[in-house]
Amino acid sequence: MTENLFEHLFHSFSWKPIPGCPGRFTLAEGRIHQGITERFALEGLSYGKSNQVRDPFAFVSVDGAGMISYYSAEGWMHTLCTPEGYQRKMQSMSPIIELDAMEDLSF
């Protein structure tokens, strides 16, 4: 792939900016029942939870940009981040408790 991850995903799917969060976008269709791997064909995911956010999440970074997808009973909320947006959000969720796998995501 010649374009970076952010550019590829940004142009392949419909996103809307997250108000007050420069460099972060949410999937325009809202919560869906497909995870990152199923919807975006991305691998190498990590899973985590944080006291700073309500829902457990999956995250992946490539080329500095990344995706953070939050999981709840209503489905996945996918967010696409520029390198700056990804770094800022990940720092704001620190400390992140890494989970072994999807089975560890709980409400």
Backbone as ProteinMPNN parsed JSONL, in Angstrom:
{"seq_chain_A": "MTENLFEHLFHSFSWKPIPGCPGRFTLAEGRIHQGITERFALEGLSYGKSNQVRDPFAFVSVDGAGMISYYSAEGWMHTLCTPEGYQRKMQSMSPIIELDAMEDLSF", "coords_chain_A": {"N_chain_A": [[0.858, -1.174, 0.0], [0.684, 2.138, -0.942], [-0.174, 4.548, 0.169], [-0.482, 5.971, 3.474], [-1.792, 4.45, 6.525], [-3.786, 6.094, 7.774], [-4.629, 7.822, 5.641], [-5.519, 5.923, 3.771], [-7.702, 4.611, 5.152], [-9.249, 6.854, 5.768], [-10.099, 7.749, 3.273], [-11.429, 5.537, 2.328], [-13.694, 5.006, 3.822], [-16.6, 6.505, 5.382], [-16.281, 9.256, 7.454], [-16.708, 11.343, 10.358], [-15.752, 14.403, 11.917], [-14.738, 14.453, 15.363], [-16.184, 16.516, 17.625], [-14.303, 19.046, 19.246], [-12.036, 17.502, 19.404], [-9.343, 17.581, 17.864], [-7.992, 16.018, 14.975], [-9.205, 13.579, 15.308], [-11.66, 11.218, 14.351], [-14.922, 9.849, 13.903], [-16.574, 6.883, 12.83], [-18.973, 7.466, 10.421], [-21.416, 6.109, 10.372], [-21.94, 5.47, 12.97], [-22.284, 3.404, 15.92], [-21.429, 0.04, 15.28], [-21.729, -3.509, 14.623], [-19.445, -4.812, 13.882], [-16.092, -5.566, 14.472], [-12.73, -4.11, 14.486], [-11.024, -5.785, 12.915], [-12.866, -7.228, 11.322], [-14.301, -5.169, 9.978], [-12.368, -3.373, 8.914], [-10.184, -4.828, 8.094], [-7.815, -4.89, 9.566], [-4.987, -5.952, 11.428], [-3.058, -7.137, 14.278], [-3.939, -6.089, 16.649], [-4.318, -4.565, 19.879], [-5.754, -4.853, 23.119], [-7.575, -3.087, 25.6], [-8.329, -1.415, 28.749], [-9.373, 1.406, 30.658], [-9.443, 3.624, 33.412], [-10.144, 6.105, 32.637], [-11.954, 6.116, 30.571], [-15.24, 4.944, 29.681], [-15.831, 2.503, 28.285], [-14.329, -0.686, 27.405], [-11.652, -1.197, 25.02], [-10.271, -1.64, 21.69], [-7.158, -1.26, 20.04], [-4.898, 0.003, 17.572], [-1.895, 0.891, 15.947], [-0.392, 2.255, 13.116], [2.132, 3.53, 11.138], [2.203, 5.714, 12.827], [-0.321, 6.887, 12.917], [-3.648, 5.882, 13.985], [-6.215, 3.571, 15.122], [-8.83, 3.57, 17.44], [-11.118, 1.665, 19.008], [-14.088, 1.475, 20.648], [-15.887, -0.694, 22.797], [-19.179, -1.763, 23.482], [-22.351, -2.977, 24.752], [-24.025, -2.102, 22.761], [-22.528, -2.227, 20.479], [-19.596, -1.591, 18.413], [-17.732, 1.429, 18.544], [-15.996, 3.055, 16.303], [-12.999, 4.871, 16.01], [-10.94, 6.939, 14.088], [-7.675, 8.129, 13.924], [-5.378, 10.814, 13.446], [-1.749, 10.921, 13.538], [-1.123, 12.773, 15.623], [-3.603, 13.051, 16.95], [-4.029, 10.404, 17.772], [-1.866, 9.93, 19.524], [-2.38, 11.875, 21.494], [-4.914, 11.034, 22.497], [-4.337, 8.437, 23.424], [-2.497, 9.04, 25.427], [-4.187, 10.451, 27.141], [-5.743, 8.44, 28.145], [-4.142, 7.072, 29.816], [-3.215, 5.459, 32.874], [-3.171, 2.593, 30.753], [-4.713, -0.472, 30.991], [-3.666, -3.349, 29.766], [-5.318, -5.933, 28.005], [-5.588, -9.472, 27.511], [-7.051, -10.565, 25.373], [-9.942, -10.372, 23.206], [-11.923, -11.647, 24.71], [-11.601, -10.724, 27.254], [-12.796, -8.282, 27.384], [-15.099, -6.491, 29.122], [-18.11, -5.295, 30.686]], "CA_chain_A": [[0.0, 0.0, 0.0], [1.537, 3.309, -1.054], [-0.607, 5.593, 1.09], [-0.409, 5.515, 4.854], [-3.019, 3.891, 7.089], [-4.797, 7.129, 7.964], [-5.151, 8.246, 4.332], [-6.264, 4.801, 3.188], [-8.986, 4.444, 5.832], [-10.022, 8.095, 5.673], [-10.705, 7.845, 1.94], [-12.187, 4.325, 2.02], [-14.909, 4.962, 4.635], [-17.169, 7.818, 5.683], [-15.939, 9.66, 8.819], [-17.066, 12.713, 10.739], [-14.857, 14.878, 12.986], [-15.237, 14.446, 16.732], [-16.102, 17.906, 18.099], [-13.37, 19.303, 20.343], [-10.937, 16.525, 19.383], [-8.641, 17.702, 16.579], [-7.266, 14.834, 14.52], [-9.936, 12.347, 15.619], [-12.877, 11.086, 13.563], [-15.715, 8.667, 14.204], [-17.243, 6.31, 11.677], [-20.211, 8.23, 10.251], [-22.609, 5.296, 10.621], [-22.112, 5.27, 14.41], [-21.918, 2.086, 16.463], [-21.722, -1.097, 14.415], [-21.438, -4.778, 15.289], [-18.21, -5.379, 13.341], [-14.874, -5.059, 15.08], [-11.721, -3.547, 13.579], [-10.554, -6.782, 11.958], [-13.929, -7.54, 10.372], [-14.708, -4.003, 9.199], [-11.279, -2.652, 8.256], [-9.128, -5.78, 7.743], [-6.578, -4.567, 10.279], [-4.55, -6.964, 12.379], [-2.067, -6.645, 15.232], [-4.658, -5.298, 17.639], [-4.166, -4.712, 21.318], [-7.01, -4.59, 23.81], [-7.31, -2.453, 26.877], [-9.351, -0.665, 29.468], [-8.792, 2.53, 31.38], [-10.376, 4.322, 34.294], [-10.442, 7.393, 32.018], [-13.044, 5.946, 29.608], [-16.273, 4.024, 30.149], [-15.866, 1.207, 27.615], [-13.067, -1.3, 26.986], [-11.366, -0.797, 23.645], [-9.216, -2.243, 20.886], [-6.395, -0.191, 19.428], [-3.807, -0.376, 16.683], [-1.199, 2.033, 15.368], [0.469, 1.996, 11.963], [2.631, 4.802, 10.595], [1.938, 6.772, 13.796], [-1.771, 7.083, 13.025], [-4.213, 4.688, 14.584], [-7.638, 3.407, 15.38], [-9.249, 3.177, 18.779], [-12.514, 1.262, 18.868], [-14.668, 1.236, 21.968], [-16.872, -1.766, 22.73], [-20.251, -1.807, 24.471], [-23.439, -3.874, 24.346], [-24.623, -1.553, 21.546], [-21.627, -2.458, 19.358], [-18.299, -0.923, 18.365], [-17.62, 2.814, 18.084], [-14.655, 3.139, 15.721], [-12.437, 6.205, 15.823], [-9.718, 7.019, 13.29], [-6.89, 9.239, 14.474], [-4.091, 11.221, 12.88], [-0.716, 10.632, 14.546], [-1.251, 13.667, 16.783], [-4.835, 12.695, 17.648], [-3.836, 9.096, 18.401], [-0.957, 10.097, 20.664], [-3.065, 12.649, 22.528], [-5.96, 10.217, 23.121], [-3.721, 7.345, 24.178], [-1.943, 9.627, 26.652], [-5.284, 10.841, 28.03], [-6.312, 7.231, 28.753], [-3.104, 6.452, 30.639], [-2.594, 4.204, 32.435], [-4.006, 1.621, 30.058], [-4.554, -1.852, 31.444], [-3.773, -4.177, 28.57], [-6.038, -7.188, 28.15], [-5.023, -10.523, 26.661], [-7.818, -10.827, 24.157], [-11.316, -9.875, 23.16], [-12.756, -12.265, 25.744], [-11.425, -9.978, 28.481], [-13.572, -7.05, 27.353], [-16.31, -6.655, 29.922], [-18.821, -4.037, 30.964]], "C_chain_A": [[0.903, 1.237, 0.0], [1.11, 4.435, -0.117], [-0.565, 5.063, 2.519], [-1.78, 5.053, 5.347], [-4.121, 4.938, 7.212], [-5.438, 7.512, 6.633], [-5.998, 7.153, 3.698], [-7.645, 4.667, 3.825], [-9.865, 5.684, 5.707], [-10.756, 8.192, 4.34], [-11.558, 6.631, 1.576], [-13.531, 4.238, 2.745], [-15.378, 6.383, 4.915], [-16.96, 8.137, 7.166], [-16.473, 11.057, 9.092], [-16.157, 13.13, 11.895], [-15.536, 14.767, 14.352], [-15.079, 15.869, 17.255], [-15.159, 18.04, 19.298], [-12.187, 18.362, 20.403], [-10.212, 16.601, 18.043], [-7.878, 16.419, 16.234], [-7.941, 13.521, 14.854], [-11.286, 12.375, 14.915], [-13.608, 9.822, 13.983], [-16.39, 8.183, 12.927], [-18.636, 6.929, 11.573], [-21.464, 7.415, 10.558], [-22.818, 4.986, 12.094], [-21.662, 3.896, 14.864], [-22.346, 0.987, 15.493], [-21.32, -2.371, 15.149], [-20.221, -5.493, 14.704], [-17.026, -4.727, 14.041], [-13.894, -4.552, 14.031], [-11.304, -4.554, 12.513], [-11.608, -7.058, 10.901], [-14.244, -6.363, 9.455], [-13.579, -3.423, 8.354], [-10.107, -3.533, 7.835], [-7.783, -5.403, 8.353], [-6.261, -5.663, 11.281], [-3.527, -6.353, 13.323], [-2.688, -5.793, 16.319], [-4.173, -5.571, 19.058], [-5.507, -4.352, 21.926], [-6.706, -3.984, 25.162], [-8.546, -1.881, 27.528], [-8.629, 0.393, 30.273], [-9.85, 3.124, 32.282], [-10.805, 5.657, 33.705], [-11.576, 7.33, 31.004], [-13.992, 4.851, 30.088], [-16.117, 2.614, 29.59], [-14.468, 0.642, 27.379], [-12.864, -1.027, 25.496], [-10.289, -1.661, 23.01], [-8.46, -1.095, 20.242], [-5.261, -0.757, 18.59], [-3.203, 0.898, 16.106], [-0.307, 1.554, 14.233], [0.865, 3.351, 11.398], [2.343, 5.974, 11.528], [0.471, 7.09, 13.975], [-2.368, 5.844, 13.668], [-5.716, 4.68, 14.644], [-7.802, 3.011, 16.83], [-10.732, 2.882, 18.651], [-13.034, 0.818, 20.224], [-15.806, 0.236, 21.839], [-17.893, -1.653, 23.849], [-21.319, -2.77, 23.962], [-24.105, -3.4, 23.06], [-23.748, -1.755, 20.313], [-20.334, -1.675, 19.493], [-18.446, 0.52, 17.892], [-16.172, 2.974, 17.619], [-14.221, 4.588, 15.584], [-11.117, 6.083, 15.067], [-8.97, 8.265, 13.73], [-5.657, 9.525, 13.627], [-3.017, 10.854, 13.911], [-0.855, 11.493, 15.801], [-2.485, 13.319, 17.618], [-4.704, 11.375, 18.389], [-2.971, 9.233, 19.657], [-1.659, 10.828, 21.807], [-4.116, 11.797, 23.254], [-5.356, 9.089, 23.947], [-3.116, 7.87, 25.484], [-3.05, 9.984, 27.636], [-5.913, 9.633, 28.718], [-5.322, 6.522, 29.672], [-3.494, 6.505, 32.114], [-3.62, 3.273, 31.79], [-3.686, 0.243, 30.612], [-4.745, -2.728, 30.223], [-4.44, -5.494, 28.9], [-5.461, -8.2, 27.174], [-5.751, -10.691, 25.342], [-9.209, -10.25, 24.28], [-12.177, -10.431, 24.278], [-12.665, -11.488, 27.058], [-12.213, -8.672, 28.505], [-14.867, -7.303, 28.114], [-16.884, -5.305, 30.252], [-18.89, -3.812, 32.446]], "O_chain_A": [[1.786, 1.363, 0.849], [1.955, 5.202, 0.344], [-0.608, 3.854, 2.743], [-2.792, 5.24, 4.673], [-5.257, 4.699, 6.803], [-6.663, 7.524, 6.517], [-7.068, 7.424, 3.152], [-8.65, 4.614, 3.116], [-11.083, 5.576, 5.559], [-11.894, 8.66, 4.281], [-12.329, 6.685, 0.619], [-14.41, 3.482, 2.332], [-14.637, 7.344, 4.707], [-17.404, 7.385, 8.033], [-16.664, 11.853, 8.173], [-15.827, 12.312, 12.753], [-16.745, 14.961, 14.479], [-13.961, 16.38, 17.322], [-15.215, 17.248, 20.239], [-11.407, 18.413, 21.355], [-10.447, 15.763, 17.172], [-7.215, 15.822, 17.082], [-7.338, 12.458, 14.706], [-11.967, 13.4, 14.88], [-12.982, 8.838, 14.375], [-16.734, 8.979, 12.054], [-19.394, 6.913, 12.543], [-22.477, 7.983, 10.966], [-23.781, 4.303, 12.443], [-20.769, 3.294, 14.267], [-23.456, 0.995, 14.962], [-20.649, -2.314, 16.179], [-19.995, -6.665, 15.004], [-16.962, -3.506, 14.185], [-14.189, -4.562, 12.836], [-11.238, -4.212, 11.333], [-11.293, -7.118, 9.712], [-14.434, -6.56, 8.255], [-13.8, -3.025, 7.21], [-9.133, -3.032, 7.274], [-6.738, -5.578, 7.727], [-7.158, -6.23, 11.903], [-3.17, -5.184, 13.183], [-2.049, -4.885, 16.851], [-3.689, -6.657, 19.379], [-6.301, -3.633, 21.32], [-5.706, -4.321, 25.796], [-9.638, -1.86, 26.96], [-7.431, 0.289, 30.536], [-11.033, 3.122, 31.942], [-11.735, 6.283, 34.214], [-12.111, 8.367, 30.611], [-13.589, 3.943, 30.815], [-16.253, 1.637, 30.325], [-13.521, 1.401, 27.174], [-13.809, -0.665, 24.795], [-9.507, -2.32, 23.695], [-9.054, -0.062, 19.929], [-4.738, -1.839, 18.858], [-3.914, 1.86, 15.815], [0.434, 0.58, 14.369], [0.014, 4.219, 11.204], [2.248, 7.113, 11.071], [0.05, 7.514, 15.051], [-1.664, 4.855, 13.874], [-6.39, 5.641, 14.273], [-7.024, 2.228, 17.375], [-11.511, 3.739, 18.236], [-12.492, -0.09, 20.855], [-16.595, 0.299, 20.897], [-17.537, -1.473, 25.014], [-21.199, -3.313, 22.864], [-24.69, -4.207, 22.338], [-24.194, -1.477, 19.2], [-20.02, -1.157, 20.565], [-19.194, 0.8, 16.955], [-15.247, 3.022, 18.43], [-14.978, 5.43, 15.102], [-10.287, 5.228, 15.375], [-9.564, 9.331, 13.889], [-4.982, 8.611, 13.153], [-3.349, 10.511, 15.046], [-0.718, 10.992, 16.917], [-2.42, 13.295, 18.847], [-5.207, 11.232, 19.504], [-3.313, 8.71, 20.717], [-1.535, 10.43, 22.966], [-4.203, 11.833, 24.481], [-5.818, 8.816, 25.055], [-3.213, 7.217, 26.523], [-2.87, 9.833, 28.844], [-6.55, 9.78, 29.761], [-5.643, 5.48, 30.243], [-4.053, 7.507, 32.561], [-4.769, 3.183, 32.222], [-2.523, -0.154, 30.688], [-5.854, -2.841, 29.7], [-4.171, -6.099, 29.938], [-4.911, -7.832, 26.136], [-5.128, -10.934, 24.309], [-9.596, -9.713, 25.318], [-13.082, -9.744, 24.752], [-13.566, -11.585, 27.891], [-12.288, -8.02, 29.547], [-15.629, -8.213, 27.787], [-16.212, -4.284, 30.111], [-19.448, -2.809, 32.893]]}, "name": "protein", "num_of_chains": 1, "seq": "MTENLFEHLFHSFSWKPIPGCPGRFTLAEGRIHQGITERFALEGLSYGKSNQVRDPFAFVSVDGAGMISYYSAEGWMHTLCTPEGYQRKMQSMSPIIELDAMEDLSF"}
